[in-house]
């Protein structure tokens, strides 16, 4: 007798992190396009508005005898700190979306990136996740912001597929930007499916 076992398909969890303080912003619009792309690939999607869960500035614990870790960050943070960091940990794909303020990400997102040091410093908790970046600004400021985020997130263990970022190519969101945003969502999910379970940091 031949027994057939049902293949268990684990759904990819995609978290869209909205770093804009504004509702119905171009940042949000591009992020939603990326999430639709991810959903098309069968992913479970969720949007996290940092304006609704703002994080306090980092306390710089990494400078104090290397005490920076998840437990310490939550202890010195607040309810939002615990909620946001745990939401990141429970996701497979992280798409970061932000307006550009003075050649860098919004303060909302910068506070999160600083707090994410607690996930990287000792435990490499985000190792094996896949990332994407969206900037709501034209090329000059966007390229600096994307580079800044990419360097930090790559060092935290995130892997990026081709076409893993997009930005406004003018005052209005054009067709090419829309295509890039949607494809960012599909590509991040596709990559995670291919590398799922791979750990890149080796002690």
N, C-alpha and C positions, 0 to 999 in steps of 0.2 A: 504494500500500500504506500502510495506517495503522499506525504503530508506537505501541504503548502502553508508557509508561514506568512503572515501579513507584514509587509514592510512598513516600519514605523518611520514616517517622514516628520522630522523636526522642523517647525516653522522658524524661519529667520526673523529675529526681532530687530526692527530698525527704529532708532530713536533720532528724531529731528530736533536739534537744539536751537531754539530761536533766541538769538541774542539782541534782537531789536526791542527797544522800549515802547515802540509804537504798535498799535493794532492796525491791521490791514496795510502793512508796509510792503514795499517791494521785496524786502528780505523775506517776509512771510510768504509772499506770492511765489517766489522762486523755491523756497523750501517745500511748499505744498506740491509743486510740480515734481520735485525730486521724490517726495514721499509717494506720489501717484506712480512714478516709475518703479519704485520698490514694491509697491502693492501689486503692480502688474506681474511681477516675478513671484508672486505668492507670499510675500513677506507680511508680517504683522507690523503695522506702523503706529507710531505714537509721536506727538509733538509736545515738546517740553518748552514752555515759555518762561524764560528766565526772569522776565518782568513780573511774573506771578510768584516766582520763587527766588528772589534776589539773594545772593550769597554775600556774607560779610567779607571784607578784604582778608587775604591770607595773613596769618600771624608770623610767618617766617620761621616755623618750627625746625625746618631743615638746617637752619644756622645754629640751633641750640643742641649740640651734641648728637646730631643726627636722629632726633626723636620723631621726625616727620613720618607718620603712617596714618592709615585710615582711621583707626580708633582715636588717635590724638586729634585728628582734624575734626572729627565729629564732636569730640568732647569740647574742643575750643570753639566750635562753630555754633550752629543753632539747628532748629528743626529743618529748615531749608537745606542746610549743608548735608544732613543725614539723608534726606529724601532724594536730593539731586544726585549725590555720589552713588547711592545704592541703585538708583534708576539707570545710571551709566553702566554700572557693573552687570546689571541684569539684561543688557542689550548686546547684540552681536555686531551691529553696524551703527556707527555714530556719524551723523551728518551735522556739521557745525555751520550755522548761518548767522551772518552779522553785517550790519552796516559798517562803513569805514569812518572812524573818527580820528582825525589827525594821524593818518597813515597807519592805523592799527585797528584792532577790533573794538567793539563797544566795551564800556566799563563792565557791563553785565557779564559779557563773555570772558573778559580778561580776568575777572575775579574767579570764574570757574576754572579757567586754565591754570591759574596759580594754585587753586585748591586741589586740582588733579595731581599735583606733585605728590600728594599723600598716597595716590594709587600707583605711583611709579618708583618712588625713592628706594624702597626696600623690597616690595613684593611683586612688582611688575604685573599688577592685577589686570590691566587692559591688554596684555600681550595676546596677540592673535585676533584682536578685533580689526574691523575694516572701517576706514574713514572716508569722508568726503567733506568738501569745503565750499561754501557759497558766500560771496561778498556782494553786497548791494552798493556798488560804486563803479566808476569807470576805471580804466586799466591802470593808471598810475598808482592810485592809492590802493586799489585791489591787489595788485601784484605784490606790494610790500606786506599787506595784511595776510594774504595767502601764504607767502613765504614764511612769515613769522609763525603762523599756525601750523604749517606743515612741519617745520623744524621741531617744534615742541611736541606735536602729536606723534610724529615718527619716533621720537626718542621715548615716548610712552608706550610704544609697542604696536601702534596702529599701522596697518598696511593700506596703501592706496592703489586703486586700479587705474588704468588709463582713463583720461577724461574725468578725473575725480574732483574737478573744481569748475566753478563758473562764476561770472560776474556780469554786471550790466555793461553792455557795450555802447551805452549812450544814455540820455536822459530817460528814454522809454525802454521797456523790456521788448527786445526784438525777437524775431523767429529763431535766430541762431542761439540766443541766450536760453530761450524756452527749450530748444532741443537739447542743449548741453545739460540743463537742469534735470530734465526727465531722464536723460541717459545716465547722469550721475547716479540717480536712484537705482536704475536697472543694473548698472555695472558693479556697484558696491555689493548688491545682493548676490550677483553671479560670482564675484570673487570670493565672498565668504563661503558659498557652497563648495567651491573648489578647494579652499585651504582649511576648512573647518577642522578643528582639532590640532592644527599645527602650532607648535610653540617655537618662537624665534629666539627667545632669551635662554641662554644656557649658562648655568652657574659653573 
